């Protein structure tokens, strides 16, 4: 058995084709068309296929954008750091009661 991948590919390339693949795409599309019913639901937002309900790509993208904006807004509103109460020991904070600028007033 050969372990060299280049030799295997070269042998495969040299071998004759065992089937005709010229009409493969047309045959695949014929099978797909035979499985899908010609009638579509009245709503353009969803397609029923085989008893399952699928959303169209436009509705899926819109739902993804709306969900992303909602998550971003909720994280932005509720995830922001809250105003912490100043401690008497935080000398270098902005509103420290015992900072030199506050004592000299």
C-alpha positions in Angstrom: 0.0 0.0 0.0 1.3 3.4 -0.9 1.7 6.0 1.8 2.8 8.9 -0.5 -0.2 11.2 -1.1 1.3 12.6 -4.2 1.6 9.2 -5.8 -2.0 8.3 -4.8 -3.3 11.5 -6.4 -1.2 10.9 -9.5 -2.6 7.4 -9.9 -6.1 8.6 -9.4 -5.6 11.3 -12.0 -4.3 8.8 -14.5 -7.2 6.3 -13.9 -10.1 6.6 -16.4 -13.5 7.9 -15.2 -15.9 5.2 -14.2 -19.0 7.3 -14.7 -20.3 10.3 -16.7 -20.7 13.4 -14.5 -21.8 15.9 -17.1 -25.5 15.8 -16.2 -25.0 15.4 -12.5 -26.1 19.0 -11.6 -29.3 18.7 -13.7 -30.2 15.4 -12.1 -29.6 16.8 -8.6 -31.9 19.8 -9.3 -34.6 17.5 -10.7 -34.5 15.5 -7.5 -34.8 18.7 -5.4 -37.7 20.0 -7.5 -39.5 16.6 -7.2 -39.2 16.7 -3.4 -40.4 20.4 -3.0 -44.1 21.0 -3.5 -45.0 23.7 -6.0 -47.4 25.5 -3.6 -45.9 27.9 -1.1 -47.8 29.4 1.8 -49.3 32.9 1.4 -46.9 34.4 4.0 -43.6 35.5 2.5 -42.0 35.3 5.9 -42.1 31.6 6.3 -42.0 28.4 4.2 -43.5 25.1 5.3 -41.4 22.2 4.1 -42.1 18.7 5.2 -44.2 19.8 8.2 -41.5 22.2 9.5 -41.7 25.9 9.4 -38.6 27.7 8.1 -38.1 31.5 8.1 -36.8 33.2 5.0 -33.3 34.6 5.0 -34.6 38.2 5.3 -36.6 37.5 8.4 -33.7 35.5 9.9 -31.3 38.4 9.4 -33.8 41.0 10.8 -34.4 38.8 13.8 -30.6 38.5 14.3 -30.1 42.2 14.1 -33.0 43.0 16.5 -31.7 40.4 19.0 -28.2 41.8 18.7 -29.4 45.4 19.4 -31.5 44.2 22.3 -28.6 42.4 23.9 -26.3 45.4 23.3 -28.7 47.8 24.9 -29.4 45.6 27.9 -25.6 45.1 28.5 -25.0 48.8 28.0 -27.7 49.9 30.3 -27.4 47.3 33.1 -23.8 46.4 32.8 -22.3 49.9 33.3 -20.4 50.4 36.4 -22.4 52.0 39.1 -21.4 55.0 41.1 -19.6 53.7 44.2 -19.7 55.5 47.4 -16.5 57.2 48.3 -14.5 55.8 51.2 -12.7 58.0 53.7 -9.5 56.1 52.9 -9.5 56.8 49.2 -7.2 59.8 49.2 -6.5 59.9 45.5 -10.2 59.7 44.3 -12.1 62.6 42.8 -14.4 63.2 45.8 -12.2 62.1 48.7 -13.1 64.1 51.8 -9.5 64.1 53.1 -7.8 65.0 49.9 -5.4 67.9 50.1 -7.6 70.0 47.7 -10.7 69.4 49.9 -8.9 70.3 53.2 -7.4 73.6 51.9 -10.8 75.0 51.0 
